[in-house]
Amino acid sequence: MPSQINILILEDQGLVRAGMRELIRISEPTAIVHEAASYDEAIQVLSAQDIDFAFLDIDLRSPKSGIDVLDYLRERELGAFAIMLSARDERDVILECINLGACGYVHKDMSDDKVFREALAIVLQGGIFLPGIIGGSLPRPPADSGKGRADTLASLGVTGRSAEVLHYICQGLPNKAIARKMNVEEGTIRKDYVPKLFKIFRVARRTELLIEVARRGIKLPRIEKGKLKP
């Protein structure tokens, strides 16, 4: 994770936004928090700042929501990790967000900040946070717990270029975009790297892959200035 991180909060309720800002500052005192109350304000921030993490409300009282911002992140390949916020817990909505490249989904109940704190900790450490409605209870081994600790990519044999592909898959990029970023043929991604990841995680689809990454508590690799970081 960068030494100083930039975080965007897209939320149209001022009190909720203030509560989230305070929780983030408690967990990451050096983080720079940028706020937006609408789609347009969020795009302005993303155009002016190099955002590392974005908390996006999908229930905005406006024509465009956090899902549209998530689309914007993916289409422009900005590299920010998105965590969706919503009062909705329908499985289809959650899976749509994950398929679009979100690395987390948090039910927006600010009366209890425990879930938000957990999601924040997991995502900032490079993991994926999903509610229990997806893939069962999603037990997450605690970090650095010794026996029974979370799997690592290295322990699963996911290193180098395979880890890079996983990074881009988790951001919702299609094979063509991944191939362009890695300077390889699209067929190499589609026929080699993606099937290899499916085999390692024993899944058949991208959505299942992301759910399994979350379930295992795996920390995703970071790519900074075109270079893979642990």
PEDATA-V995249 format. One record per backbone hydrogen bond with DSSP energy under -1.0 kcal/mol. CO is the residue of the C=O (numbers start at 0). NH is the residue of the N-H. If there is no record, write none. Layout:
co:CO nh:NH
co:CO nh:NH
This chain:
co:4 nh:31
co:5 nh:51
co:5 nh:52
co:6 nh:33
co:7 nh:54
co:8 nh:35
co:9 nh:56
co:12 nh:16
co:13 nh:17
co:14 nh:18
co:15 nh:19
co:16 nh:20
co:17 nh:21
co:18 nh:22
co:19 nh:23
co:20 nh:24
co:21 nh:25
co:22 nh:26
co:23 nh:27
co:27 nh:30
co:31 nh:6
co:33 nh:8
co:35 nh:10
co:37 nh:41
co:38 nh:42
co:39 nh:43
co:40 nh:44
co:41 nh:45
co:42 nh:46
co:43 nh:47
co:44 nh:48
co:48 nh:50
co:51 nh:80
co:52 nh:7
co:53 nh:82
co:54 nh:9
co:55 nh:84
co:56 nh:65
co:59 nh:61
co:64 nh:68
co:65 nh:69
co:66 nh:70
co:67 nh:71
co:68 nh:72
co:69 nh:73
co:70 nh:74
co:71 nh:75
co:72 nh:77
co:80 nh:53
co:81 nh:102
co:82 nh:55
co:83 nh:105
co:84 nh:57
co:85 nh:107
co:89 nh:93
co:90 nh:94
co:91 nh:95
co:92 nh:96
co:93 nh:97
co:94 nh:98
co:95 nh:99
co:96 nh:101
co:97 nh:100
co:102 nh:128
co:103 nh:83
co:105 nh:85
co:106 nh:108
co:108 nh:111
co:112 nh:116
co:113 nh:117
co:114 nh:118
co:115 nh:119
co:116 nh:120
co:117 nh:121
co:118 nh:122
co:119 nh:123
co:120 nh:124
co:121 nh:126
co:122 nh:125
co:125 nh:219
co:128 nh:104
co:130 nh:133
co:145 nh:148
co:151 nh:155
co:152 nh:157
co:153 nh:156
co:158 nh:161
co:159 nh:163
co:160 nh:164
co:161 nh:165
co:162 nh:166
co:163 nh:167
co:164 nh:168
co:165 nh:169
co:167 nh:172
co:168 nh:171
co:173 nh:177
co:174 nh:178
co:175 nh:179
co:176 nh:180
co:177 nh:181
co:178 nh:183
co:184 nh:188
co:185 nh:189
co:186 nh:190
co:187 nh:191
co:187 nh:192
co:188 nh:193
co:191 nh:195
co:192 nh:196
co:193 nh:197
co:194 nh:198
co:195 nh:199
co:196 nh:200
co:197 nh:202
co:204 nh:208
co:205 nh:209
co:206 nh:210
co:207 nh:211
co:208 nh:212
co:209 nh:213
co:210 nh:214
co:211 nh:215
co:212 nh:217
co:213 nh:216
co:221 nh:228
co:223 nh:226
co:226 nh:223
co:228 nh:221
